[in-house]
Amino acid sequence: MKIIEIKATPFFELIKLKGQSMWDIFAQMIDGEEKELVFLDDENKPLFHFILPKKLEELKEIQKEFAKEYSDKIAGFN
């Protein structure tokens, strides 16, 4: 499995400027090889990890699950 380190702050600033979602960027990275994305803080310490699947269909399923969990958590705050 290939490991890709990503500086979180510049990554999220870039997608905000481009008007893209992280899911769009992740979809572009899919090439049939599973990858571990390691997001780093400004001091190069890991913030979180994400396993990028081999197939776009798998990413779409993960995105659906994430959206549901996020929606449920937001609803819990109201």
Backbone as CSV, one residue per row, in Angstrom:
resi,resn,N_x,N_y,N_z,CA_x,CA_y,CA_z,C_x,C_y,C_z
1,MET,0.848,-1.175,0.000,0.000,0.000,0.000,0.896,1.242,0.000
2,LYS,0.574,2.140,-0.858,1.329,3.384,-0.967,0.844,4.363,0.114
3,ILE,1.785,5.045,0.761,1.453,6.047,1.783,1.723,7.423,1.200
4,ILE,0.704,8.292,1.296,0.820,9.662,0.808,0.590,10.603,1.980
5,GLU,1.576,11.456,2.243,1.447,12.439,3.320,0.949,13.760,2.730
6,ILE,-0.035,14.345,3.400,-0.666,15.579,2.931,-0.682,16.579,4.073
7,LYS,-0.172,17.757,3.831,-0.276,18.844,4.819,-1.733,19.307,4.830
8,ALA,-2.402,19.160,5.952,-3.836,19.406,6.034,-4.218,20.854,5.723
9,THR,-3.549,21.816,6.334,-3.941,23.219,6.154,-3.877,23.646,4.691
10,PRO,-2.741,23.465,4.005,-2.706,23.861,2.587,-3.681,23.064,1.716
11,PHE,-3.890,21.784,2.033,-4.812,20.957,1.256,-6.228,21.527,1.325
12,PHE,-6.704,21.807,2.538,-8.071,22.295,2.668,-8.215,23.730,2.160
13,GLU,-7.176,24.521,2.259,-7.205,25.862,1.670,-7.293,25.775,0.151
14,LEU,-6.546,24.851,-0.446,-6.550,24.686,-1.892,-7.915,24.238,-2.408
15,ILE,-8.518,23.256,-1.759,-9.821,22.799,-2.254,-10.883,23.869,-2.068
16,LYS,-10.734,24.685,-1.018,-11.668,25.792,-0.825,-11.521,26.811,-1.961
17,LEU,-10.276,27.142,-2.319,-10.018,28.096,-3.404,-10.514,27.573,-4.750
18,LYS,-10.336,26.272,-4.972,-10.746,25.673,-6.241,-12.244,25.398,-6.305
19,GLY,-12.900,25.438,-5.153,-14.327,25.140,-5.120,-14.628,23.661,-5.324
20,GLN,-13.686,22.814,-4.962,-13.874,21.374,-5.072,-14.073,20.778,-3.692
21,SER,-14.597,19.565,-3.679,-14.696,18.859,-2.404,-13.513,17.908,-2.289
22,MET,-13.245,17.487,-1.077,-12.157,16.533,-0.884,-12.488,15.228,-1.596
23,TRP,-13.773,14.904,-1.718,-14.183,13.674,-2.389,-13.822,13.727,-3.870
24,ASP,-13.945,14.908,-4.486,-13.537,15.059,-5.886,-12.043,14.792,-6.043
25,ILE,-11.249,15.347,-5.132,-9.800,15.151,-5.173,-9.469,13.673,-4.955
26,PHE,-10.111,13.064,-3.966,-9.872,11.650,-3.696,-10.208,10.798,-4.923
27,ALA,-11.315,11.106,-5.588,-11.730,10.348,-6.776,-10.662,10.429,-7.869
28,GLN,-10.042,11.585,-8.014,-8.999,11.765,-9.025,-7.747,10.945,-8.698
29,MET,-7.568,10.606,-7.443,-6.377,9.870,-7.010,-6.514,8.354,-7.176
30,ILE,-7.716,7.884,-7.447,-7.950,6.441,-7.558,-7.363,5.930,-8.869
31,ASP,-6.529,4.901,-8.736,-5.878,4.329,-9.919,-5.751,2.809,-9.837
32,GLY,-6.564,2.185,-8.977,-6.505,0.736,-8.836,-5.575,0.259,-7.734
33,GLU,-4.860,1.186,-7.098,-3.968,0.842,-5.990,-4.500,1.494,-4.712
34,GLU,-4.652,0.692,-3.662,-5.095,1.228,-2.377,-3.989,2.114,-1.803
35,LYS,-4.389,3.260,-1.256,-3.426,4.207,-0.699,-3.849,4.614,0.704
36,GLU,-2.865,4.881,1.542,-3.139,5.448,2.856,-2.777,6.926,2.794
37,LEU,-3.773,7.775,3.021,-3.544,9.213,3.050,-3.347,9.612,4.511
38,VAL,-2.210,10.216,4.795,-1.890,10.651,6.151,-1.903,12.182,6.135
39,PHE,-2.847,12.759,6.841,-2.949,14.210,6.921,-2.128,14.697,8.109
40,LEU,-1.257,15.661,7.831,-0.322,16.169,8.830,-0.678,17.590,9.241
41,ASP,-0.381,17.925,10.503,-0.550,19.295,10.959,0.662,20.123,10.543
42,ASP,0.720,21.361,10.981,1.809,22.254,10.598,3.170,21.834,11.162
43,GLU,3.147,20.940,12.136,4.396,20.439,12.721,4.726,19.031,12.226
44,ASN,4.063,18.618,11.143,4.251,17.294,10.538,3.838,16.137,11.441
45,LYS,2.921,16.390,12.361,2.381,15.329,13.202,1.075,14.844,12.578
46,PRO,0.858,13.530,12.566,-0.368,13.000,11.963,-1.624,13.486,12.686
47,LEU,-2.567,13.971,11.896,-3.870,14.367,12.426,-4.863,13.216,12.286
48,PHE,-4.911,12.647,11.089,-5.782,11.503,10.833,-5.313,10.784,9.580
49,HIS,-5.814,9.557,9.435,-5.472,8.701,8.307,-6.751,8.362,7.557
50,PHE,-6.625,8.165,6.273,-7.758,7.733,5.457,-7.236,6.719,4.447
51,ILE,-7.903,5.580,4.360,-7.533,4.576,3.369,-8.351,4.845,2.109
52,LEU,-7.658,5.225,1.059,-8.297,5.481,-0.224,-8.467,4.142,-0.926
53,PRO,-9.702,3.774,-1.248,-9.928,2.461,-1.861,-9.414,2.388,-3.303
54,LYS,-9.445,1.175,-3.834,-8.966,0.932,-5.191,-9.963,1.365,-6.261
55,LYS,-11.243,1.382,-5.901,-12.295,1.629,-6.895,-13.152,2.824,-6.511
56,LEU,-13.609,3.536,-7.529,-14.457,4.708,-7.331,-15.760,4.342,-6.622
57,GLU,-16.312,3.182,-6.950,-17.571,2.750,-6.329,-17.417,2.624,-4.817
58,GLU,-16.260,2.117,-4.386,-15.997,1.972,-2.949,-15.899,3.343,-2.288
59,LEU,-15.280,4.295,-2.973,-15.179,5.652,-2.429,-16.568,6.271,-2.283
60,LYS,-17.426,6.050,-3.255,-18.787,6.603,-3.189,-19.554,6.032,-2.007
61,GLU,-19.342,4.750,-1.710,-19.990,4.140,-0.546,-19.470,4.769,0.753
62,ILE,-18.168,4.979,0.831,-17.575,5.618,2.013,-18.139,7.027,2.174
63,GLN,-18.265,7.740,1.061,-18.801,9.102,1.094,-20.240,9.104,1.611
64,LYS,-21.049,8.150,1.172,-22.439,8.055,1.641,-22.483,7.806,3.147
65,GLU,-21.637,6.876,3.615,-21.587,6.565,5.048,-21.144,7.791,5.849
66,PHE,-20.140,8.490,5.355,-19.640,9.682,6.025,-20.746,10.736,6.106
67,ALA,-21.437,10.967,5.000,-22.502,11.975,4.967,-23.609,11.631,5.964
68,LYS,-23.958,10.347,6.051,-25.000,9.938,6.995,-24.543,10.143,8.437
69,GLU,-23.329,9.711,8.752,-22.808,9.880,10.110,-22.705,11.365,10.473
70,TYR,-22.259,12.175,9.528,-22.130,13.614,9.761,-23.495,14.231,10.011
71,SER,-24.461,13.852,9.187,-25.834,14.344,9.334,-26.415,13.958,10.692
72,ASP,-26.191,12.710,11.093,-26.692,12.229,12.394,-26.067,13.013,13.536
73,LYS,-24.766,13.305,13.443,-24.101,14.043,14.508,-24.590,15.487,14.572
74,ILE,-24.773,16.097,13.418,-25.294,17.476,13.386,-26.696,17.526,13.974
75,ALA,-27.519,16.540,13.646,-28.887,16.482,14.182,-28.864,16.341,15.703
76,GLY,-27.860,15.654,16.225,-27.731,15.476,17.667,-27.400,16.757,18.413
77,PHE,-26.850,17.734,17.708,-26.506,19.009,18.324,-27.713,19.935,18.433
78,ASN,-28.758,19.647,17.691,-29.952,20.533,17.675,-30.937,20.174,18.743
